[in-house]
Amino acid sequence: MGTAAEGTEKVTIKMSDNADKTTPPDNTAAISKDLTASTTVADDNEKTRFARPNSAPPAAPASDLSGKTIKNRYVLECKIGSGGMSDVYRARDTFLANAGVNDTQVAIKVLQPQFISQPEALQLLLQEAHKTQQLSHPNIVRVFDVDCDQDCYFIVMEYLDGESLDQVIKRYKPKGLPLNAAIKLLDQLGAALNYAHAKGIVHADLKPANIMVNRSGQLKVLDFGVAHTLQLNHDIYAAEQHNPAAALSGYTPAYASVDLLAGKTPAVTDDTFSFACISYELLTSKHPFERIPADKAYAQQKHAAKPSHVNLLQWLALKRALRFDSTARTISISQLLNNFNRRYWPLATAAFAALLGVAVLWQLYSQQQQQLLALQQQQLQQQQQQSSYLQLANSSAEDFLAAFAELEQAGPLVRSGLLRLQSDKLLAYFEQQIDQVISDRRHNYPDYPQIEQLLQQARNLYPDSYYLSDIAANMSRSKQTAMGVLRNQLNNLLLSQQYQQDASNTDIYNILDDLQRMDQHYSVVPDDEEIAAYQAAFASASSEHDASALQALIKAGAQLFANTEQTRDLLQRGEQLQAAVAAMAAYNDAKDTTTPLPFPHQEAAVFYQQTFEQLTQQLAASNTATDTDTVFEQYQHYSSRLPDDFVLLVGLKRQLADKYLALSGELLRTNQVRSAERLMRRANTLMSSINS
């Protein structure tokens, strides 16, 4: 979560420091002409307090400008923070978007409606934009523009992605950040403040809520709204001392120095005090004076305890920066950071240097002797190494490859020379290995992945070899030809609807295995004719209730047609029928053997359900004896293949008997006695079959 603060405003920010933003011209002059003095008061020690001579403006209802476009350029997407006087929105810069820039998000700080009529509030907004624009530093948030649109006064800032420093501190409770992690953040904060001080600007409202840390660990200082300009150079720009917003001074009690709380002109030492408070809080997760304002802590003689993971010298430096009396605060931010970054005490360093000097003098003679011995050993090693290189240059290709992988330390020149000496042997060796793979008759086609692996191994050694490139091109053509032949064979089998596995002949599964062996990423994409043949075969097997054929079709569909839109419904039905089809296929295969299986009633009900539902619908729609006889003929067909007690067959019998009885009654009413008797006899036969 990103935050940017005015008081406790939170802003999500996302922009790299080196991003290039196109901004309109500075509009500060257009706003500054409206400015004069007003009032608001913060109510706790964590917020920036504003002291004004006039009465506070009446509270205005909260407004949300989300969705609004200002200056025909910035679309306010959503409110991401609110503070004492302004709201912050995440916005999109349509000008940059239309220009094709990818990163178009900015943060817009908008003055709240109740402060629009307060000139010093406008002055504070203008002051924040103007002073931040003067500060171009990687650890200070960038302000691109300040402008107004009717009654909407706003600042355009960079949009960060991260969290505020107070959120970082809360995450590391109760022990605080490790020293190294804290120093990484403090170095960046110190760099930003030292830069601002060099430009003549004191922040005067430094606190964790005004500091952001992005996802890459970069720190950004925000909210120069109450910053004070130092009089570094007395010139025409500094001659005018009157400030329309002088009555509107801001500070945060928990981090403000005694001088700031007393209303004195902000100075660099005030930022030093705030910096020291933040340093202490990073190291301990606790405020040095329990968040009591400095003037009250001074009166109560509060003292901060030493953080556990800083040394004594570092703590003494931090204590000097935390002194309430500015005249006793005789340490700068740079000096404090130098103490934090000093890893060893000076006395320890000097002692170590002295001991090292004594050791050097004591060992001087022995080192000379050791150097002589080392040179002799080095010469012997070089001779042995040269001998081993000569042996390697004359070794077989297999031995060379086994040893060459361990020659990383030999250097590129030695490796290159050895490869050049062995080039004929090695190229012949790889060619022989490829020929052996091609000659392997265990499979119908060569193991092309193994050939490609051998070629890659050879090309790693000789990347510029035309000979190897020629072999690779030939192997690629051979592979494509073989795969084309297999695909044609697969096409013939699919068009002839041969989906069964065949142990004695080539089937679709043999072909798929060969294709996968050649290219494990190969995927068969059926053409329209193959899809139509599969659909026709599935329809035929379904209408004939050929369980064995359906079983083969379901398996082939999962292998070849799973990603085909035209067969999706068939495959879904196949999945639903898979268990029933398997059971019926097993029953049919065992029916004429010496060990027949019992009829699978439950699976058969699923298998024949659609057929019997169609017969039931056909029977319900029949109005004549002829139509009913047609259904009866279908019943006779299935009764010869299914057990008499099969539930779907029994149900159809009962429906036929009822239909014949109903039709015979209609014939009797029209005196067609002979026809009625035929229908009644058929109904009685069906009912007797059910009862028996």
Secondary structure, DSSP 8 states (H G I E B T S, - for coil): -----STT--------TT---------HHHHHTT---------STTS-EEE-SS-----------TT-EETTTEEEEEEEEE-SSEEEEEEEEHHHHHTT-S--EEEEEEE-GGGTT-HHHHHHHHHHHHHHHT---TTB--EEEEEEETTEEEEEEE---EEEHHHHHHHTTTT---HHHHHHHHHHHHHHHHHHHHTTEE-----GGGEEEETTS-EEE---TT-EE---S-STTTS----TTTT-EEE-TTT--HHHHTT----HHHHHHHHHHHHHHHHHSS-TTTT--HHHHHHTT------TTS-HHHHHHHHHHT-SSTTT----HHHHHHHHH--S-HHHHHHHHHHHHHHHHHHHHHHHHHHHHHHHHHHHHHHHHHHHHHHHHTS-HHHHHHHHTT-GGG-HHHHHHHHHHHHHHHHHHHHHHHHHHHH--SSSS--HHHHHHHHHHHHHH-TT-HHHHHHHHHHHHHHHHHHHHHHHHHHHHHHTT--S--SSS--HHHHHHHHHHH-TT------HHHHHHHHHHHHHHHHHT-HHHHHHHHHHHHHHSTT-GGGHHHHHHHHHHHHHHHHHHHHHHHHTSSS-----HHHHHHHHHHHHHHHHHHHHH--SHHHHHHHHHHHHHHHTTS-TT-HHHHHHHHHHHHHHHHHHHHHHHTT-HHHHHHHHHHHHHHHHHHH-
